[in-house]
Amino acid sequence: MKKKLAPYLFLAGPLALYFIWVIYPIFRTFVVSFTRWDGMTRPRFVGWENFIRLFNDRYFILSLLNNFKWMVGFVILSIPLGLFFAMLMDQKYPGHKVYKSLVYLPMALSFVVIGQIWSWVLEPSGGIVNTFLRWMGLESLAKPWLSDPRIVTYSLIWAALWRQVPYAMVLFLAGLQSVDREHVEAAIVDGANAFQRFWYVILPELRPAMVITITVNIIDSLRAFDIVFVMTRGGPYYSSSVMANYMYIQAFHNYRMGYGAAIAVIQFLITLGFILVYVLNVLKREERL
């Protein structure tokens, strides 16, 4: 009897903590999203009012669109660049371990630290980027990267890619370990050049790693917050705001907890949708095997 109960007793602690720190807050957020609450007085039930107001709130729509810009940037830029560096770092050449460590280095930093570093890099008067452009005689290309509403979101995405590309590289490097070397050698014997070996042999076998990397990048783009908060606070005029940032402003600056919770619910449901697509894809692949 004790042996049968032992596994459940070991699981009881972690499951209790998971319920307290994850499941209950999610449930509570859903409940609060249907209320008007300032965090101090008694919450008042308002039904779907917060959600209806959300989709008439141009700043929320702008934040949602910015999240999709992050998603496109993370998928279109970090995936090819991560795969390129993975293919490069998978080769054996003098100093390859040193180069791999240098490319991986940003992964050791948090987005808060990266945001502070890139705030200095993109500083309009003395930042590295504008100083270099002026030194090259390209004064016209020097921009106020973090204060121009037209380009600020793209500047933030570029800064975030400094960390996201090495992350994609690591995932692809793990995927390359599962590529059947016999298939690659057979392609060499058949006279396939480097591009043909990559396109027809390696890339199809990287499909599982590709699915994981795309899914992780999409989820990371949807939960972007810290680098935005550190570099711009969502400004100027909410032009760089994302859902998490807008939720934080509404809940903790404007004391509209119910409205902030509604934003969190929308973000959660969108993220959950992509997770379910990934899980279903994995289950279908396992069924085929």
ABEGO torsion letter per residue (X at the ends): XAAAAAAAAAAAAAAAAAAAAAAAAAAAAAAAAABBBAGABBBBBAEAAAAAAAAABAAAAAAAAAAAAAAAAAAAAAAAAAAAAAAAAABBBBGAAAAAAAAAAAAABBAAAAAAAAAAAABAAABAAAAAAAAAGBAAABBBAAABAAAAAAAAAAAAAAAAAAAAAAAAAAAAAABBAAAAAAAAAAGBBAAAAAAAAAAAAAAAAAAAAAAAAAAAAAABAAAAAAAAGGOBGGAABBAAAAAAAAAAAAGBAAAAAAAAAAAAAAAAAAAAAAAAAAAAAAAAX
